[in-house]
Amino acid sequence: VVWVMDLATHQKRALTAGWDRSAGSIAWTPDSKALIVTAEDVLDTPAFRIELSSGKVTRLKLAPKGQTEGHISNVTPLAGGALLYTRDTVASPAEVWITEPGKAPRQLSHANDAQLARLVPIKSERFSFKGAGGDTVWGQIHTPAGATDKLPVLLFVHGGPQGSFGDAWSFRWNPRVFAAQGYAVVSVDFHGSTGYGQAFTDSISGDWGGKPLEDLKLGLSAALAGRPLLDGTRACALGASYGGYMMNWIEGKWPERFQCLVNHNGVFDARAMAYTTEELWFDEWEHGGKPYYEAPADYEKSSPVNLVSQWKTPMLVVLGDKDYRVPYTQGLGAFTALQRRGIEAELLVFPDENHWVLKPKNSLQWHHTVFAWLNRWLKAEK
């Protein structure tokens, strides 16, 4: 909620108490009559104008006609009502844009044009379906532009879990890079995702293995329905952090669906996680605000370690030795489980990375290893 305080009187008031979105960046208009804020909203991160007098919120259109808003950031209101900002999407990194009253949005910088011209273009599509509890759930499908041959399918599962695989550029888990390898990339903003109201975001707490898995199952079916280009018989699922947890959970709850899985720094054992994570407040928040010893059943009901006897899907496990959020031993535990059950598996360890792969050369190795794993199970001649 955006609050405003009068510096003279110190009087405070909630400006957006009735608006069910979480504001990110905030900027004053030059006349001080309004705020321009950004907030996630159904796969986009658009800008909004909030009137100071009334708190009225208006979503702004800062993308060219016919295009998605994508991810708007670094908004700078200018005199005369113009806005200067950066905009990026799944297809392209951030560039500088300007919108002036009565004129169409205009791109000012073209720093990435030459490099983007070397990449395979992609086609992106949004879809929605009835997910868990009949709620509307959104997702995206990214494919190589002009593809005619049937494409193996990758199901991306985002981390957080309070996050989103929205329409934004990233140098990690970039759907465009994966689609360019000849895959259809499907992502689903399951219960717990951001940009759909606070109740939707909160709905995952205490239910990591419930509604989100149901949404992923229904979402994958919805993505495949009526799209013959997508070959659902050749599919792998991938995720990091909570997404990695979901790979471990899928092993026990949906093991027959995928040819392979990629688990990056995912939770494997809820009890061990509860006593070793540096983000203790979060783990306890997700389990009703109680430590493990007060509510062990709440932790164990969604702990993948309890379902290892049902595991059967080949998995690539990736971890960082300096990960203290989901300690690297969680990944070692999952890999040991796979080895003991005789399931095809690989382990990639980065001694100098934490919860993320941040160094460029490590990123190259990560991508080459993941692509090779996917190709082995989805493209190699059997």
C-alpha positions as CSV (number, residue, x, y, z in Angstrom):
1,V,0.0,0.0,0.0
2,V,1.3,3.5,-0.9
3,W,1.2,5.9,2.0
4,V,1.6,9.7,1.9
5,M,2.9,11.8,4.8
6,D,2.5,15.6,5.1
7,L,6.0,16.7,6.2
8,A,4.6,19.8,8.0
9,T,2.1,18.0,10.1
10,H,3.4,14.4,9.9
11,Q,-0.2,13.3,9.2
12,K,-0.2,10.0,7.2
13,R,-2.9,8.5,5.0
14,A,-3.1,5.3,2.9
15,L,-3.4,6.3,-0.7
16,T,-4.1,2.9,-2.3
17,A,-5.7,0.9,0.5
18,G,-8.5,-0.2,-2.0
19,W,-6.1,-1.2,-4.8
20,D,-5.2,-4.9,-4.7
21,R,-1.7,-4.6,-6.3
22,S,1.7,-4.1,-4.7
23,A,3.4,-0.9,-5.8
24,G,7.1,-1.1,-6.7
25,S,8.9,2.0,-7.9
26,I,7.3,5.4,-7.0
27,A,7.9,8.8,-8.7
28,W,6.2,12.2,-8.3
29,T,4.8,14.1,-11.3
30,P,6.4,17.5,-11.6
31,D,3.2,19.3,-10.4
32,S,3.0,17.0,-7.3
33,K,-0.6,16.2,-8.1
34,A,0.0,12.5,-8.7
35,L,2.4,9.6,-8.4
36,I,3.6,7.3,-11.1
37,V,4.2,3.8,-9.8
38,T,4.9,0.4,-11.2
39,A,3.3,-2.9,-10.1
40,E,2.9,-6.4,-11.4
41,D,-0.4,-7.0,-13.1
42,V,-1.3,-10.2,-14.9
43,L,2.0,-11.1,-16.6
44,D,3.0,-7.4,-17.1
45,T,4.6,-4.8,-14.9
46,P,3.0,-1.7,-16.2
47,A,3.0,1.9,-14.8
48,F,0.0,3.4,-13.0
49,R,-1.0,7.0,-12.2
50,I,-2.3,7.6,-8.7
51,E,-4.1,10.8,-8.0
52,L,-2.9,12.4,-4.8
53,S,-6.3,14.0,-4.0
54,S,-8.5,10.9,-4.4
55,G,-6.2,7.9,-4.7
56,K,-7.7,7.0,-8.0
57,V,-5.5,4.5,-9.9
58,T,-5.2,4.5,-13.7
59,R,-3.2,2.0,-15.7
60,L,-1.1,3.7,-18.3
61,K,-0.4,2.4,-21.8
62,L,3.3,2.8,-22.4
63,A,3.7,0.1,-25.1
64,P,3.1,0.5,-28.9
65,K,-0.4,-0.3,-30.0
66,G,-0.9,-4.1,-30.3
67,Q,2.0,-5.0,-28.1
68,T,2.1,-6.2,-24.5
69,E,3.1,-3.7,-21.9
70,G,6.0,-6.0,-20.7
71,H,8.1,-4.8,-17.9
72,I,8.2,-1.0,-17.3
73,S,10.8,0.4,-14.9
74,N,12.9,3.5,-14.2
75,V,10.0,5.8,-14.8
76,T,10.8,9.5,-14.8
77,P,7.9,12.0,-15.1
78,L,8.9,15.1,-17.2
79,A,7.4,18.5,-17.5
80,G,4.4,18.8,-19.7
81,G,3.1,15.3,-18.9
82,A,5.8,13.2,-20.7
83,L,7.2,10.0,-19.2
84,L,10.7,8.7,-19.7
85,Y,11.2,5.0,-18.8
86,T,12.8,1.7,-19.8
87,R,10.8,-1.2,-21.2
88,D,11.8,-4.8,-21.7
89,T,9.9,-8.0,-22.6
90,V,10.6,-11.7,-23.0
91,A,11.8,-10.9,-26.5
92,S,14.2,-8.1,-25.8
93,P,16.3,-6.4,-23.0
94,A,15.5,-3.0,-21.6
95,E,15.6,0.0,-23.9
96,V,14.8,3.7,-23.2
97,W,11.3,4.9,-24.2
98,I,9.3,8.1,-24.0
99,T,5.6,8.8,-24.1
100,E,4.4,12.4,-24.7
101,P,0.8,13.6,-24.4
102,G,-1.2,12.9,-27.6
103,K,1.6,10.8,-29.1
104,A,2.4,7.2,-29.4
105,P,5.1,5.7,-27.2
106,R,8.5,6.0,-28.9
107,Q,11.7,4.0,-28.4
108,L,14.7,6.2,-28.0
109,S,17.6,3.8,-27.6
110,H,18.5,0.8,-29.7
111,A,21.5,-0.6,-27.8
112,N,20.5,-4.2,-28.3
113,D,19.3,-4.2,-32.0
114,A,22.5,-5.7,-33.5
115,Q,22.8,-8.5,-31.0
116,L,19.0,-9.3,-31.1
117,A,19.2,-9.6,-34.9
118,R,21.6,-12.6,-34.5
119,L,19.1,-14.5,-32.3
120,V,16.3,-16.7,-33.4
121,P,13.0,-14.7,-33.2
122,I,10.2,-16.2,-31.0
123,K,6.5,-16.1,-30.9
124,S,4.8,-15.5,-27.5
125,E,1.2,-16.3,-26.6
126,R,-0.8,-15.8,-23.4
127,F,-3.5,-18.1,-22.3
128,S,-5.7,-18.6,-19.3
129,F,-7.6,-21.5,-17.8
130,K,-9.6,-22.6,-14.7
131,G,-7.1,-23.7,-12.2
132,A,-7.4,-25.0,-8.6
133,G,-10.7,-24.0,-7.0
134,G,-12.0,-22.7,-10.3
135,D,-9.8,-19.6,-10.2
136,T,-8.5,-18.1,-13.4
137,V,-4.8,-18.8,-13.9
138,W,-2.6,-17.3,-16.6
139,G,0.3,-18.6,-18.5
140,Q,2.5,-18.1,-21.5
141,I,3.8,-20.2,-24.5
142,H,7.0,-19.3,-26.3
143,T,8.0,-21.0,-29.6
144,P,10.5,-20.3,-32.4
145,A,8.8,-18.0,-34.8
146,G,7.7,-19.8,-38.0
147,A,8.2,-23.3,-36.5
148,T,6.4,-26.0,-38.5
149,D,7.8,-29.2,-37.0
150,K,6.4,-30.5,-33.7
151,L,8.2,-29.1,-30.8
152,P,9.2,-30.8,-27.5
153,V,7.7,-29.0,-24.5
154,L,9.5,-27.4,-21.5
155,L,7.4,-26.6,-18.5
156,F,9.0,-23.7,-16.6
157,V,8.2,-23.4,-12.9
158,H,9.1,-20.1,-11.3
159,G,10.7,-19.6,-7.9
160,G,9.7,-17.4,-5.0
161,P,7.3,-19.1,-4.8
162,Q,5.7,-15.6,-4.6
163,G,6.9,-14.6,-8.1
164,S,5.9,-14.7,-11.7
165,F,7.2,-15.8,-15.1
166,G,5.9,-12.6,-16.6
167,D,6.7,-10.8,-19.8
168,A,10.1,-9.6,-18.9
169,W,13.7,-10.1,-20.0
170,S,16.1,-12.0,-17.9
171,F,19.7,-13.3,-18.1
172,R,18.6,-16.4,-16.1
173,W,15.8,-18.7,-17.1
174,N,15.2,-16.7,-20.3
175,P,12.3,-18.4,-22.3
176,R,13.6,-16.9,-25.5
177,V,17.0,-18.6,-25.2
178,F,15.3,-22.0,-24.6
179,A,12.7,-21.6,-27.4
180,A,15.6,-20.8,-29.7
181,Q,16.9,-24.3,-29.1
182,G,13.8,-25.7,-30.8
183,Y,11.5,-26.0,-27.8
184,A,8.1,-24.8,-26.8
185,V,8.4,-23.1,-23.4
186,V,5.2,-23.2,-21.3
187,S,5.0,-21.2,-18.0
188,V,2.1,-21.1,-15.6
189,D,1.5,-18.4,-12.9
190,F,0.1,-20.9,-10.4
191,H,-1.5,-20.0,-7.1
192,G,1.0,-18.1,-5.1
193,S,2.1,-15.9,-8.1
194,T,2.3,-12.2,-7.9
195,G,0.3,-9.7,-9.9
196,Y,-3.1,-11.2,-9.3
197,G,-4.1,-9.8,-5.9
198,Q,-2.9,-10.5,-2.4
199,A,-5.2,-13.3,-1.7
200,F,-4.0,-15.2,-4.8
201,T,-0.4,-14.7,-3.7
202,D,-1.0,-15.8,-0.1
203,S,-2.9,-18.9,-1.2
204,I,0.3,-20.9,-1.5
205,S,1.5,-20.5,2.1
206,G,1.0,-23.8,3.9
207,D,0.1,-25.5,0.6
208,W,3.3,-25.8,-1.5
209,G,2.4,-29.2,-2.9
210,G,-1.4,-28.6,-3.4
211,K,-2.9,-25.9,-5.5
212,P,0.3,-25.1,-7.4
213,L,0.7,-28.7,-8.6
214,E,-2.9,-28.8,-9.7
215,D,-2.5,-25.5,-11.6
216,L,0.6,-26.9,-13.3
217,K,-1.2,-30.0,-14.4
218,L,-4.3,-28.1,-15.6
219,G,-2.1,-25.4,-17.2
220,L,0.0,-27.9,-19.2
221,S,-3.1,-29.6,-20.5
222,A,-4.6,-26.2,-21.4
223,A,-1.4,-25.2,-23.3
224,L,-1.4,-28.5,-25.3
225,A,-5.1,-28.4,-26.1
226,G,-5.7,-27.3,-29.7
227,R,-2.0,-26.6,-30.4
228,P,-0.7,-29.5,-32.5
229,L,2.7,-27.8,-32.8
230,L,3.4,-28.7,-29.2
231,D,4.4,-32.3,-28.7
232,G,3.2,-33.2,-25.2
233,T,4.7,-36.7,-25.5
234,R,8.2,-35.2,-25.3
235,A,8.3,-33.0,-22.3
236,C,10.6,-32.0,-19.5
237,A,10.0,-29.7,-16.5
238,L,12.5,-27.2,-15.0
239,G,12.7,-24.9,-12.0
240,A,14.9,-23.2,-9.4
241,S,14.3,-22.6,-5.7
242,Y,10.6,-23.2,-5.2
243,G,10.6,-24.4,-8.9
244,G,13.4,-26.8,-7.9
245,Y,11.2,-27.9,-4.9
246,M,8.4,-28.6,-7.4
247,M,10.8,-30.8,-9.4
248,N,11.3,-32.9,-6.3
249,W,7.6,-32.9,-5.6
250,I,6.7,-33.9,-9.2
251,E,9.1,-36.9,-8.8
252,G,6.8,-38.2,-6.1
253,K,3.4,-36.9,-7.2
254,W,3.6,-36.8,-11.1
255,P,6.6,-39.0,-11.9
256,E,5.2,-40.6,-15.1
257,R,4.5,-37.3,-17.0
258,F,8.0,-36.0,-18.0
259,Q,11.0,-37.5,-19.8
260,C,13.3,-35.5,-17.5
261,L,13.5,-32.8,-14.8
262,V,16.0,-30.0,-14.0
263,N,16.2,-29.1,-10.3
264,H,18.2,-26.0,-9.5
265,N,18.7,-25.4,-5.7
266,G,15.3,-26.9,-4.8
267,V,14.0,-27.9,-1.3
268,F,14.2,-31.7,-0.8
269,D,13.8,-32.3,3.0
270,A,11.5,-29.8,4.9
271,R,13.0,-30.7,8.3
272,A,16.6,-30.2,7.3
273,M,15.6,-27.0,5.5
274,A,13.9,-25.7,8.6
275,Y,17.1,-26.0,10.7
276,T,19.7,-24.9,8.1
277,T,18.2,-22.1,6.0
278,E,19.5,-18.5,6.6
279,E,16.0,-17.3,5.6
280,L,14.4,-18.8,8.7
281,W,11.6,-16.2,9.0
282,F,10.4,-17.1,5.5
283,D,10.4,-20.9,6.0
284,E,8.4,-20.4,9.2
285,W,6.0,-17.9,7.6
286,E,5.2,-20.5,4.9
287,H,4.3,-23.0,7.6
288,G,1.9,-21.0,9.7
289,G,4.5,-18.9,11.5
290,K,5.7,-21.8,13.6
291,P,9.1,-23.5,13.9
292,Y,9.4,-27.1,12.9
293,Y,9.3,-28.6,16.4
294,E,6.0,-26.9,17.1
295,A,4.2,-28.1,13.9
296,P,6.2,-30.9,12.2
297,A,3.1,-32.2,10.4
298,D,2.7,-28.9,8.6
299,Y,6.2,-29.2,7.2
300,E,6.2,-32.9,6.4
301,K,2.9,-32.9,4.5
302,S,4.7,-31.3,1.5
303,S,8.2,-32.6,2.0
304,P,9.5,-34.4,-1.1
305,V,11.8,-36.6,0.9
306,N,8.8,-38.6,2.1
307,L,8.0,-39.7,-1.5
308,V,11.4,-40.9,-2.7
309,S,10.1,-44.5,-3.0
310,Q,7.9,-43.3,-5.9
311,W,10.7,-41.4,-7.8
312,K,11.4,-42.6,-11.3
313,T,12.1,-39.5,-13.6
314,P,15.7,-38.7,-14.7
315,M,16.9,-35.5,-13.1
316,L,19.7,-33.0,-13.5
317,V,20.5,-31.4,-10.1
318,V,22.3,-28.1,-10.0
319,L,23.5,-26.4,-6.8
320,G,25.8,-23.7,-5.5
321,D,28.1,-24.4,-2.6
322,K,27.5,-20.9,-1.2
323,D,23.7,-21.2,-1.2
324,Y,22.6,-20.6,2.4
325,R,18.9,-19.9,1.5
326,V,18.3,-23.5,0.2
327,P,21.5,-25.0,1.5
328,Y,23.4,-27.1,-1.0
329,T,22.9,-30.2,1.0
330,Q,19.3,-30.2,-0.1
331,G,20.5,-30.8,-3.7
332,L,23.0,-33.4,-2.5
333,G,20.1,-35.2,-0.8
334,A,18.0,-35.2,-3.9
335,F,21.0,-36.5,-6.0
336,T,21.7,-39.3,-3.5
337,A,18.0,-40.3,-3.6
338,L,18.2,-40.6,-7.4
339,Q,21.4,-42.6,-7.2
340,R,20.2,-45.0,-4.6
341,R,17.1,-45.7,-6.6
342,G,19.1,-46.2,-9.8
343,I,17.5,-43.3,-11.6
344,E,19.5,-41.6,-14.4
345,A,20.8,-38.4,-12.9
346,E,23.6,-35.7,-13.2
347,L,25.0,-33.3,-10.7
348,L,26.4,-29.9,-11.5
349,V,28.0,-28.0,-8.6
350,F,29.2,-24.4,-8.7
351,P,31.7,-23.9,-5.8
352,D,31.6,-20.1,-6.2
353,E,27.9,-19.5,-6.6
354,N,25.1,-19.0,-4.1
355,H,21.3,-19.3,-4.6
356,W,21.8,-18.0,-8.2
357,V,24.3,-18.4,-11.0
358,L,25.7,-14.9,-11.4
359,K,29.1,-15.2,-13.1
360,P,29.1,-15.1,-16.9
361,K,31.3,-18.1,-17.5
362,N,29.3,-20.1,-14.9
363,S,26.1,-19.1,-16.7
364,L,27.5,-20.4,-20.0
365,Q,28.4,-23.7,-18.3
366,W,24.9,-23.8,-16.8
367,H,23.2,-23.3,-20.1
368,H,25.3,-25.8,-22.0
369,T,24.8,-28.4,-19.3
370,V,21.0,-27.9,-19.2
371,F,20.7,-27.8,-23.0
372,A,22.7,-31.1,-23.3
373,W,20.4,-32.7,-20.6
374,L,17.3,-31.6,-22.4
375,N,18.6,-32.7,-25.8
376,R,19.5,-36.1,-24.4
377,W,15.9,-36.9,-23.3
378,L,13.9,-34.9,-25.9
379,K,15.9,-34.9,-29.1
380,A,18.3,-37.8,-29.1
381,E,17.5,-40.8,-31.3
382,K,16.2,-43.6,-29.1
